[in-house]
């Protein structure tokens, strides 16, 4: 941080991000009434600006939060707020979705405009706007308008609308370090005079200028309050609009052009910025090509899975050895302490085997998240969304739907929430139905384990095939849904800003990977722990009480009832049925369950992998069954967390039950076809 005060903010922040789903929000008057509940000493500061201008990065700097940032527009899709202490003041910081103007054209823009103005926009009343914000009072004491110093002319259109509209504005000239690197210089004092609002150069990435920016914002808010006028919309009029509020776009752009000419230097054709733009255009000519673009995307994803599989497995052995030593040590301690056989079995064969089986794949998960984060921050993913638009339109969606789908590679929960960026209820519902088909990071351990057991050197290719199967199933289901929907919800043309390509930020990538790994480890320590322990009990309690023979347990009897039903899909084994049931809690639990069921506690060794394969093949489970199992786990029902989010986003259980039915039917149908075809050719 740039100062101790800012460091204190990050250390002491209390983040309270709130959001709801498609359900109707409280009337604006109710939210406005909440404004009086805020003490006069609380200063509300809103971060507003164009998409991909660095608002969330600034917000994270001040609050110590780790909300997702990336080098593509649309990452922030809901209003987030935090309360922090700074120099004896209580600040309420609000991060708004990106917007280009006070007249919104998308749900996330409508959400930002509603907060800034306190009223619903025409787009929102027409059903375009989002329905996410349910936090504190609407409106701010001061707005920090975050702009891109490298593209100031584009950013200032929104700025000219905000200044003088009713709330004091401070212009944050973000990415000042990049502007300096490209030979661009901004005269902040002259810019402040011409705009009629303070301007401060900052770099959210390098954390420079943060104290000055926050001090300036607080001063503007207190100056407005000092005028004795408690109505923010009137106090903000102290800043005179640089362009009349009723001005035409031509008038605004003429003023902006004069500002750029007077305040910005270094924009000549010889600058590095222009050279980068030329290089970016050349790259886009290939990467966004109608034919070459999709092929390059598939090749990139194949390479990612190859690296994830090969390099990840090389590291996984170390974790496995640690877990193996831990298992031996704890087993010895329990035995020396005189623990009962069932207690030792629960700890060693249940908890350690189950949780350890999932943790062993941590290096693979780390590599997947790392490579995806590098792609996101490079600017490539926006191009991928552009490429996907042609396909998405045929599915009744826009290329913007590709953004939450890509997020689904990490976890379905935030991906489902990210569908709020889509216009129209039917588009959102189709996207929500598609996302759980995408192979999230939780499915990766299952893919890696089964493919390594049965497909040898082709294992990485089979893993990639399972990923592609999920994408293909999502496309087919969405296509069928689009044909059944009426035409009035058809998407219009997609407009998306393509950011410049850049070297990924180490800090941004680290935060992204750290947050996803933390979630993975939390699940391993909670959901997988409880799932492994519960499954052990489920499979070791029978009519005679505790029994080391799982085949005589109540759980085995229950799962045998599913054998006949699952047999056409190549999954007619009670052990597989038990593993699939465990996977409903979290997909990693499938691996955990298999370690418990087959009594294997050493997957990090060749002997352990061989023992698991032998145990499975002894029941008649072969290569054809393995392919069917991969297809089923790639497509079957969403995890409990995803189902809960589907309910909150759609407003009821009907859509949840529909999602369960569609996903199970798809998984059963596809795995049955795969099994039948595999039997013919193998």
JOVENHU-V745838 format. One line per field, one symbol per residue. phi: phi as a letter, one per 40 degrees, with the letter a starting at -180 (. if undefined). A space follows every 50 residues. Layout:
BEGIN
phi->???
END
This chain:
BEGIN
phi->.cacccccdccbcbcbcbabbcccccddccccccccccccccbcbbcbic dgchccccdcdcbgcbccbacacgccbacbaabbbafgbcbbcbcbccac acbcbadcccccccccbgbcccccccgcccbccaccccgbcabcccbccc acdcccccdccccgcibdbbccccgcccccccgcbbcccccccccgacbb cabcccgbgccccccccccccccccccgbccdcccccdccccbddccccc ccccccccccccbbbgbcdcccccccccccccccdccbcdccdccccccc cccdcccdccccccccdccccccccccccccccccccgccdccccccccc cccccccccccdcccdccccccccccccgcccccccccdcccdccgbbdc ccccccccccaccccccccccccgccccccccccdcccccdccddcdccc cccbbfccdcccccccccccccccccccccccccccccbcccccbbcccc cacdcdcccccccdcccccccccccbccdccccccccdbbbbccgcaccc cbccccccccccdcccdccgbcbccccccccccccacccccdccccccgb baccbccccccccccccccgcbccccccccccccbcdccdcccccdcccb gacdcccccdcccccccccccccccccccccb
END
